[in-house]
């Protein structure tokens, strides 16, 4: 599983955004991290994936410490990351963008072909538009490209930030259904989301963060009132 232990992280010396966050995210489960804007949810994912170096605490994956591991090495530990703003290359085709996810095994042509077809099965519209420049895609379609590229490596864990931000409702349904399918296939998903209703309907376990600290945790059944879950003393 992914574990953070008393994690403290910030963007500037002496100013930690996360102030001692401990959580776990298990394989085959969706673990949702919820909270208002600016409380440290995205910072948490960036710290786990190595974009930010903690000032204290540890990050472990399957008991291996990755606290100081660089982002480009995370694939070797079975992690992949889909940030809130899809980082696709607008002048490249859809297929070229997706194939970037296969860079580490690019010479294994049979595997590349198999993984590409698996992702086209997940997102048929990408197959229809595989020769199109990515700049012509809608926001939701760009999110699909980001997810397809991330899944090329057969990750054990997916870190995903705001999967439906700026996405049409019909596309959001496809994305959340895809996440559910990945979970059922054994992928551990650490989900940061502001769509509380969708996140709670998908999640197996929930953490609520406020001002860089973990305030509450539990199964969705322990939060019967989704609005009240964000009120505390």
C-alpha positions as CSV (number, residue, x, y, z in Angstrom):
1,X,0.0,0.0,0.0
2,X,0.9,3.7,-0.2
3,X,1.7,5.1,3.2
4,X,2.5,8.6,4.4
5,X,3.8,8.9,7.9
6,X,3.5,12.3,9.7
7,X,4.2,14.0,6.4
8,X,5.1,17.7,6.4
9,X,5.5,19.5,3.1
10,X,5.7,23.1,1.9
11,X,6.7,25.2,-1.1
12,X,8.8,27.6,0.9
13,X,11.3,27.1,3.7
14,X,9.6,27.4,7.1
15,X,6.0,27.3,5.7
16,X,4.6,23.8,5.6
17,X,1.3,23.3,3.8
18,X,0.9,19.7,5.1
19,X,1.4,19.6,8.8
20,X,1.8,15.9,9.8
21,X,-0.5,13.9,7.5
22,X,-0.7,10.2,8.0
23,X,-2.8,8.0,5.6
24,X,-2.8,4.8,3.7
25,X,-4.1,3.8,0.3
26,X,-4.5,0.1,-0.4
27,X,-4.5,-1.8,-3.7
28,X,-7.9,-2.5,-5.2
29,X,-9.5,0.4,-3.3
30,X,-10.3,4.0,-4.0
31,X,-9.1,6.2,-1.2
32,X,-10.5,9.7,-1.5
33,X,-8.9,12.8,0.0
34,X,-11.5,15.6,0.4
35,X,-11.5,19.2,1.6
36,X,-11.9,22.8,0.6
37,X,-9.6,24.6,-1.9
38,X,-6.1,25.3,-0.7
39,X,-6.0,22.9,2.3
40,X,-3.2,20.7,0.8
41,X,-4.9,17.9,-1.2
42,X,-2.9,18.5,-4.4
43,X,0.2,19.1,-2.4
44,X,-0.2,15.7,-0.9
45,X,-0.2,14.0,-4.3
46,X,2.8,16.0,-5.4
47,X,4.8,15.0,-2.3
48,X,4.0,11.4,-2.7
49,X,5.1,11.4,-6.4
50,X,8.3,13.2,-5.6
51,X,7.6,16.7,-7.1
52,X,7.9,18.1,-3.6
53,X,10.4,17.0,-1.0
54,X,9.0,16.6,2.6
55,X,10.5,18.6,5.4
56,X,9.6,15.8,7.7
57,X,7.9,12.4,7.6
58,X,8.1,9.5,5.2
59,X,6.4,8.1,2.1
60,X,6.4,4.3,1.5
61,X,5.0,2.1,-1.3
62,X,4.7,-1.6,-0.5
63,X,7.1,-1.1,2.4
64,X,9.8,0.6,0.2
65,X,10.6,4.1,1.2
66,X,10.3,6.6,-1.7
67,X,10.5,9.8,0.3
68,X,13.4,11.1,-1.8
69,X,12.8,9.2,-5.0
70,X,12.5,11.5,-8.1
71,X,9.3,11.5,-10.2
72,X,10.9,9.9,-13.3
73,X,11.6,6.8,-11.2
74,X,8.1,6.3,-9.7
75,X,7.1,4.0,-12.6
76,X,9.6,1.4,-11.2
77,X,7.6,1.5,-8.0
78,X,4.3,1.0,-9.7
79,X,3.0,4.5,-9.4
80,X,1.5,6.8,-11.9
81,X,0.1,10.3,-11.6
82,X,-2.6,12.3,-13.4
83,X,-2.4,16.0,-12.3
84,X,-5.4,18.3,-12.3
85,X,-4.2,20.1,-15.4
86,X,-3.6,17.5,-18.2
87,X,0.0,17.9,-19.4
88,X,-0.4,16.9,-23.0
89,X,1.6,18.0,-26.0
90,X,-0.8,20.1,-28.1
91,X,1.1,19.8,-31.4
92,X,1.4,16.0,-31.2
93,X,-1.3,13.6,-32.2
94,X,-3.5,11.8,-29.7
95,X,-1.7,8.5,-30.3
96,X,1.7,10.1,-29.9
97,X,0.7,11.5,-26.6
98,X,-0.6,8.2,-25.3
99,X,2.5,6.4,-26.6
100,X,4.7,8.6,-24.4
101,X,3.4,6.5,-21.5
102,X,5.2,3.5,-23.0
103,X,8.6,5.1,-23.2
104,X,10.2,2.8,-20.6
105,X,9.3,-0.3,-22.7
106,X,9.2,1.3,-26.1
107,X,11.3,-1.5,-27.7
108,X,8.8,-4.1,-26.7
109,X,6.5,-3.6,-29.7
110,X,4.0,-6.3,-28.8
111,X,3.5,-4.9,-25.3
112,X,3.2,-1.3,-26.7
113,X,0.5,-2.4,-29.2
114,X,-1.4,-4.4,-26.5
115,X,-1.4,-1.6,-24.0
116,X,-2.4,0.9,-26.7
117,X,-5.4,-1.2,-27.7
118,X,-6.4,-1.6,-24.0
119,X,-6.6,2.1,-23.6
120,X,-8.5,2.6,-26.8
121,X,-11.0,0.0,-25.5
122,X,-11.3,2.2,-22.4
123,X,-11.7,5.4,-24.4
124,X,-13.1,4.6,-27.9
125,X,-13.2,8.3,-28.8
126,X,-9.5,8.4,-28.6
127,X,-9.1,5.7,-31.2
128,X,-11.5,7.6,-33.5
129,X,-9.3,10.7,-33.1
130,X,-5.9,9.0,-32.7
131,X,-4.5,11.0,-35.7
132,X,-5.9,14.3,-34.6
133,X,-3.7,16.9,-33.0
134,X,-4.2,17.1,-29.3
135,X,-4.9,20.8,-29.5
136,X,-8.2,20.0,-31.2
137,X,-9.5,18.0,-28.3
138,X,-12.1,19.2,-25.7
139,X,-11.0,19.4,-22.0
140,X,-12.6,16.1,-21.3
141,X,-10.9,14.4,-24.2
142,X,-7.6,15.7,-23.0
143,X,-8.3,14.2,-19.6
144,X,-8.9,10.9,-21.3
145,X,-5.5,11.2,-23.1
146,X,-3.8,11.9,-19.7
147,X,-5.4,8.8,-18.1
148,X,-4.7,6.6,-21.1
149,X,-1.0,7.6,-21.1
150,X,-0.8,7.0,-17.3
151,X,-2.3,3.5,-17.6
152,X,0.2,2.4,-20.3
153,X,2.6,1.3,-17.6
154,X,0.3,-1.1,-15.8
155,X,0.6,0.8,-12.5
156,X,-0.3,-0.7,-9.2
157,X,-1.3,2.7,-7.9
158,X,-2.9,5.7,-9.6
159,X,-2.7,9.2,-8.1
160,X,-5.3,11.4,-9.7
161,X,-6.2,15.0,-9.0
162,X,-9.7,16.4,-9.7
163,X,-10.6,14.0,-12.5
164,X,-13.7,15.8,-13.6
165,X,-12.5,19.4,-13.3
166,X,-13.6,21.4,-16.4
167,X,-15.1,18.2,-17.9
168,X,-18.6,17.9,-19.4
169,X,-20.9,15.7,-17.3
170,X,-21.1,12.9,-20.0
171,X,-17.3,12.7,-20.1
172,X,-17.1,12.8,-16.3
173,X,-19.4,9.7,-16.2
174,X,-16.9,7.8,-18.5
175,X,-13.9,8.9,-16.4
176,X,-15.4,7.8,-13.1
177,X,-16.6,4.5,-14.6
178,X,-13.1,4.0,-15.8
179,X,-11.7,4.6,-12.3
180,X,-14.2,2.1,-10.9
181,X,-13.1,-0.5,-13.5
182,X,-9.4,0.1,-12.6
183,X,-10.2,-0.4,-8.9
184,X,-12.1,-3.6,-9.6
185,X,-9.0,-4.8,-11.6
186,X,-6.8,-4.3,-8.5
187,X,-5.4,-0.8,-9.0
188,X,-5.1,1.3,-5.9
189,X,-6.4,4.8,-6.5
190,X,-5.6,7.8,-4.4
191,X,-8.2,10.4,-5.5
192,X,-8.2,14.1,-4.7
193,X,-11.6,15.5,-5.6
194,X,-14.0,18.4,-5.0
195,X,-16.9,16.6,-6.5
196,X,-18.0,15.3,-3.1
197,X,-21.0,13.3,-4.3
198,X,-19.1,11.4,-7.0
199,X,-16.0,10.9,-4.8
200,X,-18.1,9.4,-2.0
201,X,-20.0,7.2,-4.3
202,X,-16.8,5.8,-5.7
203,X,-14.6,5.7,-2.6
204,X,-13.9,2.8,-0.3
205,X,-12.3,5.0,2.3
206,X,-12.2,8.8,2.9
207,X,-9.9,11.3,4.5
208,X,-10.9,14.8,5.1
209,X,-8.1,17.4,5.3
210,X,-8.4,21.0,6.6
211,X,-5.5,23.5,6.8
212,X,-2.9,20.8,6.1
213,X,-4.1,18.4,8.8
214,X,-6.2,15.3,8.7
215,X,-9.5,16.0,10.5
216,X,-11.5,12.9,9.9
217,X,-11.3,9.5,8.2
218,X,-13.6,6.6,7.7
219,X,-15.7,4.7,5.2
220,X,-18.3,6.6,3.2
221,X,-21.0,5.0,5.3
222,X,-19.6,6.9,8.3
223,X,-20.3,10.2,6.5
224,X,-24.1,10.0,5.9
225,X,-24.4,13.7,5.5
226,X,-22.0,14.8,2.8
227,X,-22.3,18.5,3.7
228,X,-22.1,18.0,7.5
229,X,-18.9,16.1,6.9
230,X,-17.1,19.4,6.2
231,X,-18.2,21.0,9.5
232,X,-16.1,20.4,12.6
233,X,-15.4,22.1,15.9
